[in-house]
Amino acid sequence: MSFSEDAPDAPDITPLVGLIDGLRRRARWMVAARAGLLGLAGLLGLWAAAMALAGGGVGRGEARLGLGLGAFALLGLGLAALVWAWRRASDEGGQIAAVEAARPALRGRLSTVMERRGVAFQGESPLILALASRRAAAAVEGMQAEELYPRRALRPALAVALMMGAVFAVTAARSAMGPIETFAWLGGQAAPAPTDQALAPVAEATTLIGDMVLRYEYPAYTGLPPLEVPNSNGEAHGPPGTRVTVRARTAEVFDDASLQAYEAAPERSELVGGRDVSGSFAIAGEGVYRFFFNRGAERQRSPEFTITADPDLPPTVTIEAAADRMEVSWDQVIPLSWEARDDYGLARVLVRVGRGEKELRSLLTPQQVLGEPLGLTPDKLGLKAGDEVTLHIVAYDNDEISGSKAGESRGVRIVVLGPKGEARRQLKIWKDLRDALVDVLAGFIVDPSPIAKDRQGIARWAGQSSGRFEPMEQLLDQYWDGFDARTMEGRMVEELRRLGAALLRFAQEIGDPRNKLQLSEADLTTLAELHDELVGQLEINILMLDRIVRYRAIQTLYGLAETMTAQGADLAARAEAGAAAGELLTRLGQLDEVSEKLQNTAKEYDGGALSELVNDWMADIGRASDRTRQLIAAGDEAAAQQMALLLADQIARFAATLQSMQRKMDETTEEDEQKIKEFIEELERIEAAERALLAETQAARKAEGNGGDDLTSLWAEADRLAARLEVLTREAASAILLNAEDRFDAELSRSERLIRQASRAARAVGARDAVTARQETQRAMLGALDLHGTISAAKGWRGESGLSGDAAATKALNEAANVAQELVELLSGADERNNRASPALAQKLQRQAPTQETLRDDVLEVTPFARELAEQLPMGAPGLVESLEGADREMRRADSALERARVVEAEGAEEAAADRVRQAIEALSQAGAAMGEMSAAMQQEGGQGGREGEEDAESADGPDGDDPGGRIELPNPEEFRTPDEYRKALLEGMQATVPEEYEAQKRRYYEELVRQ
Amino acid sequence: MKSWFVSSLLLLCAGLAQAASPREGFVCLKEGDLTCARRVVDELTSEGDRSPEAELLAGRVLFHEGDAAGAAAKLGALAPRASQLKLDQLAGTPPRDPYVGAEPPADIAAGVAGERRFYAATAEVHAGLIVSRVGDVEVRHHPGVERVLVEEAVEALNLARARIAPRLGGDVPGLVRLEIYPDGQSFITASGLPEDAVRTTGVVAISKWNRLLVTSPRVRGGGYDWKDTVVHEWIHGVVSYHSKDNAPVWLQEGIAKSMDMLWREDNFVLEVRSQSLLAGAIQSGEWVTFDQMHPSMALLPTADMAGLAYAQVATMMEHLQLSTDRQALVRVLKRVRGDEDARQAVAEVANGGDFAAFEASWRAYLNTLDLVGVKVAATPTTLDGEESDFAGDPVLARRQDLANLTRLGELMAERGHYDAALVYYERAVPQDEPPGPLLTLRRAEALAQKGQTDLAISLLRDNLVYYPGAAKNQRLLGELLLAQDEDAGALRAFRAAADVNPFDPALHEQLVALYRAQGRAELAARHERALVILRYQDAPAGAGTTR
């Protein structure tokens, strides 16, 4: 039903409808509010009851039941009342009735109007209805919902709620369990959290627990596997982050349990069967842990167990470097190794130079120990010539718990040398090595001959002599990177160490007082030979180094002299131009500085005649300089200028003298090299001719026969046995060397001697010299047996089960002795069989004899020249003359054998002669190589007599520290000129294509290089 | 008046009759008579002779007079007219580069160009030198410390002129021109000798173009007996002059070698090395023949042969004088001047013409000498710094093995290992000859360091018998003797050292002190003057020097 607009008499009941709707809402709100307050009161009551139950030691189950029932009942009643009241509040009729009751003046009009909604029923008068409506509206006008449903109606419910709140509060305060704990308790979760009061070591009784098992689960970063410790005393320790699970058994039965670690809130523990408790915590530092046990309101606690955190220490990093300050060429690998260690694992390692860093290793799988040579050059570290920085290796561990910690090595100062600086350093190494070797040699050269006559004396000498190599060893420590085995000086040192060790070992062996046998002449001879060999090698090396140093010193002097010449010319030009006195004095001062440097350089590198010559010249130049100063001081400028001209001329003459010396040294070296070359060619001719003769002899034997197959096979067998003997002696020596550090000197020296002896035997067999071969082989056999005995005796002295190499060595020596024995027997019959030759063969052989004789004459002819050449060469030609003398002997033997038609002996002697000539060639080649090496060293960059200051910018006053003058020189601008090759390489490098993202980096890199 | 007229007429006739020709001048030069050549040039000039020959002669005379720049200029001017030169006017001296190794000129023009080139090169060297004139001795030298040589050189030459010239027929008229070259290269350039020849033959001075060209003792590290050398070269000039340059090499060298010490000694002194070579030859019978000596002693294959040749001819000349009189050489030179064969001339003067008899008597004379039989090596010629510290030592220079041992000893000594050093020095002593001076010096130094002064002195003295010119050894000996208060011996040693190497101020200081102590003020003053020079205290313009 609706009111139409064209029915103006229809009554407006909107206010009435609004009033009734408002009353309904108000009534419902009141119902809801009351329900809420009463519900809250119920909840509080229930909660208070729960706390009371919990605090009263009622079991959780019972408490749950009781509370559940109570809650159910209250909820049921409450809901029913709520539904009823809600319906009542929503009923329109009820509200109309309430209004009618509140306004008696309505007299049912409201009910009438609302029933009809403003539209008269059929047969009723609309006007009357409208009138009734108006009167009803007038009657209720100004009526508010508050009037029918005032707020005070909620007061009882509020009072109930407050009352229950008070009950709740009182209960909570008094109960052993707080509201939250109770709630948790009822929920079956962790044990009720103890209050601070509860943590105090009072209140609860202590209960015993036993059968403790601790299981550690370490942090993943440690890489450690889980660990279970049965029968533990309960103390827990591990790195921070370790999860510790504690299992234990209580003496009594409890409802629940919790575990408290450190001072944190206890965490509920698993309790099986009321006694088997299990809880866990993570180690975070030093502290204690304990269990709490509950049984109803009764609480007990376990004893406290300590927690110990094993600290995860930062990595330790060590650097192995010879010195704390190293000078390294800009493109040379920095000679140091690093090692980093961490207790649990390393995550990454980097090298720090100055402020820069470069990562060396980043590890996906952490390692506890890591180490390797640095393997980086200064330029790869972004350093340039002239830089001096401190280098550290920094390692980070993989601690994910407390954060990665860094460990840093000690610092090593790195001085980066440019090409010239490196050359200066190299020269200093050579000079220092020369001086060190002189110190070493000084001891040996004054040794008496023979060194001693008895064992005691030899032992005493060996003891005293062992320290003689100290200067060399100190140098090696100082320049450990400077003696690379590939370099000339590295090989020198290596060889000297070997010879020195062999000599001292042998001396110690024969000087051993436990050896009761009398000293043999052979031992003394060997000792003298080893001594001489060492002395000879030292002499050669010293002379070689001295020659290089002298040459380079002259170059340096010439460079300085050139600088002086330029300064002198400048002085002269200024003098001629009428320069002022002050200007001349300044130039004289510069001259003096270079002059002093010159004298120091000469003295430093060559204290002999070179130094004297330089001193003479410098003294003269110094006097001229002084005189010039005097003239200036006297105000005689014209004379001073004249004197300056004279001084400049003197300097130029001195420079010319040094230049001449350098040129002549070059010429001499070239001449020596040429002589060697030509002599080698001559010797090769003789060798070829000797081998041709050998081939002829062999052909004759094959053609004419001499029972040859038999004999050939005999010698072939002898060759085989001799070779086998050599192999076995080497095997024995290798086995002995496996434990070289634990061996007695006697074992080592005798094994070396045995190898030499076997080699001699093999050579004699090769020469088909049956008699000598038999003697040498017998000696080798005795040597093998002797060494065998020494090893057995040594084993006894050590009082151990023996060294690991003993078995192999003994086996090889046994076999070697057998082989030697077999060879001796074989050779016994060889000599006689050699002599058989047919008449035709004999005739052929005799025809060859003159050729052999001619070749021998050739050798005899060149031997004096060889001797002379060996004497002339600064480092000699060890073995050259001896080899030629050997060739002469073998040729004589071959000649004799040919004459007597001893074909196999002739063959052997011819071959041996050719071999000796070959040895001579090799000796000469070695001398040539040494010469070449020396020549190359002399010509190395940096030694080219560069003018003063023409060195690395950084080393003008020497980061090398070898600047004799020790003064700072300001180089001329042109002295910074980069070598052409270097510039070219730079340009090529700059043009290289790189990925776009590296383009800027590339440019910076080359810009930096160009600036160097 | 009449007599005046007659005299004038005679003179005119004589002048017309003796009108100078360039040829005459060239002959004068060839015969070593520079005064004569200068006179001819002056006459030609006054006569207005502008012929190419006259110009060439003028140039050459200038060159002989030491004016290389003027000579070069003359030849430069002559160059366009070189082809007009008449060879027959040149007395067999066609224009050519005087450089010893120079190729023969393709033609006259090339010869003139070569000769001019040589003069110009010499002029360039001379440009760096100054000239000091003392009396009629003119010394060209470096303006530096070489000035110290002037006084002593002049003294030696004057003594030689007084004591030696009369035994050769008198002094050469005119100036004595001495040129002292400060380094090997300048000597090589100015002498025209090839560098190799200088080094291999050890020629450090020549007498040529009427000049004495000598290298400064400074060129050879420790110096050398340079004053004897100066006198030796001067004698060559005198002999050339008196023999019209007809004296063969052997006679030249024989006379010079037998007399070059007489400026300081009263009698002929045969060097120890010469004695040893003669002793060896007497024993072996291996002599150097006169034919082998031709064309030059310097071309003999070994230094020992050259040394023996010198010793032979020197003793021969001494024997000649001893067996006749001290004017014998004057007579010989006169005969040679008259184109007589030199051997014949010697024989004529000696015994009336039997050279074989003369030779026999000479050998007999040698047998009467008490010759030192020990082999003594020749001191090698070193110029301008050598590649080896030992290049100047007579033994070590040719014995690398011993040089190596010596060097090892030096290195030991430098490091303070004196015992070890002495071991090496001992090993470096040759078995068949006395040790060289350098090794002896090092040994003595090491011994002195060890306090064994007496032994050191003894070693030095023994060795100086063989090598008296070892200045450093003399100096060390002097110092050791001085330390032992043996002033007289020290003075002798220092004096000997200063004679060889006058550039060492320390020597002069010692000599000044020692002479003063002896009250010999004049000698002390002399060495003070040397010190003034060495300290450049009179520099840059020393008295009497011109640039």
HADDOCK unambig.tbl for C-alpha pairs under 7 A between the chains (distance, minus, plus):
assign (segid A and resid 438 and name CA) (segid B and resid 411 and name CA) 6.89 0.50 0.50
assign (segid A and resid 438 and name CA) (segid B and resid 412 and name CA) 6.26 0.50 0.50
assign (segid A and resid 442 and name CA) (segid B and resid 412 and name CA) 6.76 0.50 0.50
assign (segid A and resid 442 and name CA) (segid B and resid 417 and name CA) 6.37 0.50 0.50
assign (segid A and resid 442 and name CA) (segid B and resid 420 and name CA) 5.38 0.50 0.50
assign (segid A and resid 445 and name CA) (segid B and resid 420 and name CA) 6.10 0.50 0.50
assign (segid A and resid 446 and name CA) (segid B and resid 420 and name CA) 5.72 0.50 0.50
assign (segid A and resid 607 and name CA) (segid B and resid 414 and name CA) 6.57 0.50 0.50
assign (segid A and resid 608 and name CA) (segid B and resid 410 and name CA) 6.78 0.50 0.50
assign (segid A and resid 609 and name CA) (segid B and resid 389 and name CA) 5.36 0.50 0.50
assign (segid A and resid 610 and name CA) (segid B and resid 389 and name CA) 6.51 0.50 0.50
assign (segid A and resid 623 and name CA) (segid B and resid 535 and name CA) 5.44 0.50 0.50
assign (segid A and resid 623 and name CA) (segid B and resid 536 and name CA) 6.90 0.50 0.50
assign (segid A and resid 624 and name CA) (segid B and resid 535 and name CA) 6.80 0.50 0.50
assign (segid A and resid 624 and name CA) (segid B and resid 536 and name CA) 6.03 0.50 0.50
assign (segid A and resid 627 and name CA) (segid B and resid 536 and name CA) 6.06 0.50 0.50
assign (segid A and resid 627 and name CA) (segid B and resid 537 and name CA) 6.44 0.50 0.50
assign (segid A and resid 639 and name CA) (segid B and resid 540 and name CA) 6.25 0.50 0.50
assign (segid A and resid 642 and name CA) (segid B and resid 540 and name CA) 6.01 0.50 0.50
assign (segid A and resid 643 and name CA) (segid B and resid 539 and name CA) 6.77 0.50 0.50
assign (segid A and resid 643 and name CA) (segid B and resid 540 and name CA) 5.35 0.50 0.50
assign (segid A and resid 646 and name CA) (segid B and resid 144 and name CA) 6.59 0.50 0.50
assign (segid A and resid 657 and name CA) (segid B and resid 384 and name CA) 4.95 0.50 0.50
assign (segid A and resid 657 and name CA) (segid B and resid 385 and name CA) 5.30 0.50 0.50
assign (segid A and resid 658 and name CA) (segid B and resid 385 and name CA) 6.65 0.50 0.50
assign (segid A and resid 660 and name CA) (segid B and resid 384 and name CA) 6.46 0.50 0.50
assign (segid A and resid 660 and name CA) (segid B and resid 385 and name CA) 6.14 0.50 0.50
assign (segid A and resid 661 and name CA) (segid B and resid 385 and name CA) 5.16 0.50 0.50
assign (segid A and resid 661 and name CA) (segid B and resid 386 and name CA) 4.82 0.50 0.50
assign (segid A and resid 661 and name CA) (segid B and resid 387 and name CA) 4.76 0.50 0.50
assign (segid A and resid 662 and name CA) (segid B and resid 387 and name CA) 6.52 0.50 0.50
assign (segid A and resid 664 and name CA) (segid B and resid 386 and name CA) 6.45 0.50 0.50
assign (segid A and resid 664 and name CA) (segid B and resid 387 and name CA) 5.04 0.50 0.50
assign (segid A and resid 665 and name CA) (segid B and resid 387 and name CA) 4.55 0.50 0.50
assign (segid A and resid 871 and name CA) (segid B and resid 400 and name CA) 5.55 0.50 0.50
assign (segid A and resid 871 and name CA) (segid B and resid 401 and name CA) 4.72 0.50 0.50
assign (segid A and resid 872 and name CA) (segid B and resid 400 and name CA) 4.68 0.50 0.50
assign (segid A and resid 872 and name CA) (segid B and resid 401 and name CA) 6.39 0.50 0.50
